[in-house]
Amino acid sequence: MPTEASDPLQEPEMAGNDILEQYIVDRTTQNHTPTMLEAIQFYHVVHLEACRKFKAREAKELALHKWIASTVDPSLHSSTLETIRTETGRRQVTLREITKKLKDSFSPGLMVLKAETSTMYKDILDEARWASTSPDKWMEKWNTIYQKALRHDINEIKGANAIHDFIQAVGTKFEPTWAEAKKVKLVEYNNDIPVNFTLKSVRVVHCCASVISPGG
């Protein structure tokens, strides 16, 4: 199960002996008993993928933390962090914790709503990569959050990066062929993206493609 955005980030650890030995037990057949080396190699690959996802999420959260720090009054930001650390008993402060605490501090400022919306938007993009996510339900949920993002004018829905993030999310599991074609388009445009090639236009084209060729 994916880690909730409100949970502190924890760097993945390599599987211990108990897990490695269980791997051997689970995969032992009449004709083959896996070696400890096979178990280590299997979990090495699993660990590398977990580390990749951890680094990506860590970078994303760091960027949002920096954005909040740059837009909040320094004294308020500092006191909010210390309050959360005292309440939780840990040094690390999650995005959900700081946005909620800031929202409670001055009921509710535009800046806090923007930060909260940014977190929600990034969460919904991540959700597209989950194995249990329904494409149709995800699209409805994404559209709801996108409309909120439009109202609060967040940077995550602007420019080439926003288009790339949407394409990447949709392409991971739902429609890889469609996504690859759009990625090629982005590369062709380079930094000279036409005014009509926006996140909204890509979203509309994606919806039409889904109706014509579901899951393709």
SVG drawing of the C-alpha trace seen along z (x, -y; Angstrom):
<svg xmlns="http://www.w3.org/2000/svg" viewBox="-16 -38 40 70">
<polyline fill="none" stroke="black" stroke-width="0.4" points="0.0,0.0 1.4,-3.4 2.6,-5.6 0.1,-8.3 1.2,-11.8 0.7,-12.7 3.3,-10.1 7.0,-11.0 9.2,-9.9 11.3,-6.8 14.2,-5.7 13.8,-2.1 15.9,0.6 17.3,3.7 15.5,6.9 16.8,8.6 17.6,12.3 14.0,13.2 12.6,11.8 15.3,13.5 14.7,16.8 10.9,16.5 11.6,15.8 13.4,19.2 10.6,21.0 7.8,19.4 9.5,20.2 10.8,23.7 9.3,26.3 9.9,30.0 12.4,29.3 14.1,26.1 15.1,24.5 16.2,20.9 19.6,20.0 20.3,17.1 22.0,15.3 18.9,15.5 16.9,14.0 19.4,11.2 19.4,10.4 15.6,10.3 15.3,7.9 18.2,5.8 16.1,5.0 13.1,4.3 15.2,2.1 16.5,0.1 13.0,-0.6 11.9,-1.6 14.9,-4.0 14.0,-5.6 10.5,-6.3 11.7,-7.6 14.1,-10.0 11.4,-11.3 8.9,-11.9 11.6,-13.4 12.6,-15.9 8.9,-16.8 8.2,-17.3 11.4,-19.4 10.3,-21.7 6.9,-22.2 8.5,-22.8 10.8,-25.5 7.8,-27.1 5.9,-27.3 9.0,-28.7 9.4,-31.4 5.8,-32.6 5.1,-32.4 6.2,-35.1 9.6,-33.7 8.6,-34.0 5.2,-32.3 6.9,-29.5 9.5,-28.9 7.1,-28.9 4.7,-26.6 7.5,-24.1 8.5,-24.1 4.9,-23.7 4.5,-20.6 7.9,-19.1 6.8,-19.6 3.4,-17.9 4.8,-15.0 8.1,-14.4 10.0,-14.2 12.1,-16.5 10.6,-15.8 7.5,-17.8 5.2,-16.6 3.5,-18.8 0.0,-17.9 1.0,-18.8 2.4,-22.2 -0.4,-23.2 -3.1,-22.2 -1.3,-24.1 -0.9,-27.2 -4.5,-27.0 -5.6,-26.8 -3.3,-29.8 -5.1,-32.3 -8.4,-30.8 -7.6,-30.1 -5.2,-32.3 -4.9,-32.1 -1.3,-31.0 -2.2,-28.1 -5.0,-27.0 -2.5,-27.2 0.0,-25.0 -2.8,-22.5 -4.0,-22.4 -0.5,-21.8 -0.2,-18.8 -3.5,-17.4 -2.6,-17.8 0.7,-16.0 -1.1,-13.3 -3.6,-12.7 -0.8,-12.4 0.9,-9.8 -2.4,-7.9 -2.5,-7.3 0.5,-4.9 -1.2,-2.7 -2.2,0.7 -5.7,0.5 -6.6,-2.8 -9.6,-2.9 -8.8,-5.1 -12.3,-6.5 -12.6,-7.2 -9.1,-8.7 -10.0,-11.0 -13.1,-12.3 -11.1,-12.9 -8.2,-14.5 -10.7,-16.9 -12.2,-17.9 -8.8,-18.7 -7.7,-20.4 -10.7,-22.8 -9.7,-23.7 -6.1,-24.2 -7.4,-26.6 -9.2,-28.6 -6.1,-28.9 -3.8,-29.4 -1.1,-27.0 2.1,-26.6 1.8,-22.8 -0.8,-23.2 1.2,-25.7 3.6,-25.3 5.5,-22.4 6.2,-20.8 2.5,-20.5 1.9,-18.9 4.8,-16.5 3.6,-15.5 0.1,-14.8 1.3,-12.7 3.8,-10.8 1.0,-10.0 -1.5,-8.8 1.2,-6.9 2.6,-4.9 -0.4,-2.5 -3.4,-3.8 -2.3,-4.7 1.4,-4.3 1.2,-4.4 -0.8,-7.7 1.6,-9.1 4.7,-8.3 3.3,-10.1 2.6,-13.2 6.1,-13.0 7.6,-13.0 5.5,-16.1 6.9,-17.9 10.4,-17.1 9.7,-18.4 8.4,-21.7 11.4,-22.0 11.0,-25.4 8.8,-26.8 5.5,-25.4 2.5,-26.7 -0.1,-28.6 -2.8,-26.1 -0.7,-23.2 -1.7,-23.5 -2.6,-21.1 -6.2,-21.7 -5.9,-20.8 -3.9,-17.7 -6.5,-16.7 -9.3,-17.1 -7.4,-15.1 -6.7,-12.4 -10.4,-12.1 -11.4,-11.8 -8.8,-9.2 -10.0,-7.2 -13.6,-7.2 -12.4,-6.1 -9.9,-3.5 -10.4,-2.6 -7.1,-1.6 -5.2,-2.0"/>
</svg>
